[in-house]
């Protein structure tokens, strides 16, 4: 396939699969539990950009005008037939390994790099089911490359403009709980601690700011639990039971007040996060999910705010 790179088959360089794709492929190669998936490579984006005539747009337009013009062109241009066919064939193969539901996630060239992690800048879509919806989500990821906030972010950091984006399509983990783990304390900078934020369901509840997550502070080395703060988490984001997309559900008072991780589970998350840090050799922001009694790594990026 010209436009598909499986993350668990051979090398997956950043130039082909973007920052997120390259990081996930490296974690799979290192033996971490990462959902099966593939990347629609940057060549796939370039194939689409050529069909949409994006090179003709004046890149000297202001961010707002550029975002509106390029976004409208992307929205009105279907993916080329050859690209659609390859995505469809890869999705069919993936469903045989991981089930029908997928996460479709942007993977820009500079994303999750040591200089700028670009966390949350580009779009991701959860519980995507069926080839048509996967193709639609890929195109929406492409559009997020040219969203006004992305253009402003890159301009503020004087980054050269991204000229391509890969998209990762991976099996959706039906998380009992999920969150992020920082292998250095993001506030104090302490390198001997892992700070874990956790909540019920998919991690989107934390990303969107809809809940105040539980917090667990674990010492590296001994993995002793130093501190735990349990908050009332009134809702959870779960896969929609009737099809694609997600659903926000209200939790019972007892569930809302209960810890989303046991102490042993918090220590297990810390061990996985510390192993990810050891693999990369630098502090990491690790997105994780708990399902079937196992900690799955969903993403890892360098913490770029430490001094």
N, C-alpha and C positions, 0 to 999 in steps of 0.2 A: 504494500500500500504506500502510495506516495505521500499521503498526508496524515498518517497515523503512526504513532510510536507507543508501543506498550511499555509501561513503566517497569515491568518485571522482566523484560526481555532485553538483555544487553545494556549498552550504555545509553543514557538519555541526557545529552549535553544541554546546558542552559540555552545555547544558541538555537536549539531545535525545539525544546519543550518549555522554555521559560523558567523563571526562578522557582515557582512552586513545583512544577513538574520535575525539575532536576533534583530538588530537595527530597521529594517523595521517592523518586527512583533510587536515590542514594540510601535512604532509610530502608527501603525494601531489600536492597543489596546487602545491607548491614544486618539483616535479620529481624528488624522490628516488625510488629504487627501493623501493617498498613493495608487498607482496603485495595482490592484489585482494581486496576484502571488503566486508561490509556490517555494519551495526549493527542489532540488535534494540533499538529505542529505549526510553527510560525509560517511554514510554506503554505499551509492551508489558509491562514489569514491572508497571505500575500496573493493567493489565488482569488480569494473573495474580493480583496481590495482592488485588484486589477479589473475584475468583472464590474465592480461598483464605480470604477473611475475615480477612486479617492485621490490619486496622484494629481488630479486636475485642480483640486481645491487649493486656494491661496492660503498657505500656512501663516501668512502675516496678518490674517484676520484676528481680531480680538478673541479672547477665550470664549465669550458668550456667543458671538456670531459664528465662530468656527465650530463650536459644539453643536449649535442648532443646524448648521448647513450639513456637516458631515453626518450627524445623527439622522437627519431626514433621508439622506442618500442611503445610509446603511439600512434603515427601516424599510425602504422601498425596493431594496435589491435582494432577491432570494439567493441562497447559497448556490453556486454552480452545481450542476448535476453530478459531476464526478466527485466533488467534495461531499455532497449529500450521500452518495452511494457508499463511500468509504466510511463515513460516520455511522451509517445504518448497519453496515456489515460488522463494524467493530462493536457497536452497541449490542447486536444480536449475540456476538461471541461473549461479551462481558456478562450479559444476563445469564448465560449458562454457568458462569462462575460465581456471580455475586447477587443474583436476583434482579428483578425488573427495575427497582428504584435506584436512582443515581443522584450523586451530587455533581453539578456542572460548575466548575470554578475557573475563573480567569487566572492566567499564568503569564504575566507580562515579563519581558526580558530582564528588567531591572528589579522585579519583585523579589522579596525575601533575600535581598543581597546584604552584604556587610555594610554598604554605604547608606542605604535607605530601604527599610523593610516594606514600605508602602502598604502597611496593614490596613485592610478595609477599604482601600482606595478603589479597587475594581470589583465588579459584581460577581456574586456566586448565587446559585440556585439549588435548592434542596428538594429531594423527593420528586425528581423529574422522571416521568414514566412514559416510554414510547419513543420511537424514532423521531416523529414529528416534533415532539416537545423538546427532545434533546437538541435537535437542529435549531429550533427557535431559541433555546437558551444559549447555544454557542454564538448565535448572531447578536444576542443581547450582551454577551461578554465582549464581543468585538466593539459594540457601541460604547461600552464603558471606558474603553481606551481613549475615547474622544469626548467624554463628558466634561463639562466645564470645570468641575472640581479637580479632575485629573490633570487638565491642562494648567490650571492655576498651581497645583501642587508641583508639577514638574518645572514650571517657570520660576516659582519661588526658590527652588533648589538648584536652579540653573542646570537642570539635567537636559541633555540632548533629547529631543522628542523621540519617544518610542515609535518605531516604524512598523512594529508587528507585535502580535500577541498569540501565544499558544493558549489552549483551553484544556483543562484536565477534566475527564469524565471518569468518575470512580464510584464504586458501589457505596450506597448509603448505609452507614452503620446505625441500626435502630437503638440508639443510646438510652440506657436507663438514666445515666447522668453524664454530663460533659462539662468541659470548661477549658481553662488555660493554666499552664504551669510555667512560672518564670524561674529559671535556674540561677538567677541572681536577684536579690530583692530590688524591685523596680523603683522603690522610694529611697531606701537607705543605701543601696548599692552593695549590700553584703553579699559576698560571693560564696559563703558557706551555708546558704539557706536556699530552699525551694519554696516559693510562695504559690499556692494553688488556689484558684477560684473555681467554684463548682456549683452547678445547679441541676435540677431535674430535667430530663429530656435532652433535646438537641442543644448545642452550644449557642444557637441563635438567640436564645433568651438573654444570654449575657452580652453578646455582641451588640444587640439592639438596645441594651440598657433597660430592658423591661423588668428585670429583677436585680436585686442586690444579692450577689452570689455569696455562698458560704466561703470562708477563707480558712486555709490550713497552712501553717508555717512549719516546715520540716527541716531539720538539720541534715546537711549532707554528711556522708560518712556513716554516722550511726543511724540515720534516718529516724531519729527520735522526733516525736511530735512536740513542737515547742509551744504552739498556740493554735487554738481553733475558735472561730467566731461563726456562729450559726444564725442566719437571718431568716425572716419569714419570706418565703418565696411563693407568691400567690398564684403564679401561673407557670406553665411549661409549654415549650414549643415541641410538637410531635408531628410525625408524618401524617398527612390527612388520610383517614381510614377509607375514604371513598375514591381515592385517586391521587393525582399529582399535587404537589404543593404541600404546605404545612398548615397546621392548625394550632391556635393558642387555646389551651384548656385551663380552666380554673381548677386549682388544687383544693382538696379538703383542708380544713384548718390543721388537722394532725399532720398531713403530708407536707403542707407548707412550712410547718415549724420543725420538721424532722431534718437531721443532717443528710445532705445528698450523698455523702461518702461516709463510710465507717472509718475509724482511725486506721485500720489495716489497709483499706482501699486507698486512703490518702497517702500512706507510706508507699504503696505500690505505684501510684502515679508519680511520686517523687523519685522512686528508683528508675522508672522508665525515662523521666525527664533528665535525670542526671546522666543516664547512659547516652541519651541523645546529645547532651552537652559534651560528653567525653568523645563521642564520635566526631563531632565537628570541631572540638578544641576551643570553643568559645561559648559564653552564656547564650541561652536560647529561650525563646518564647514558643512553647510547645502547646499546640491545640490537641486535645485528647478526648476520647469517648470511652465510656464503660459499657460493655455489652457482653452478655454471656459469661460474666465473671472475668473478662479479659480487658486489659487496657490497650486500646488501639490508638496509634498516632495518626492524626488527621492532617497535620501540618507542622512544620518547624521553621522558624526564622531567627536570625540573629537579633539579640536585643541591641538596638543601635543608640539607645539613650544613656548608656552608662558612661561615666567619666573615669 
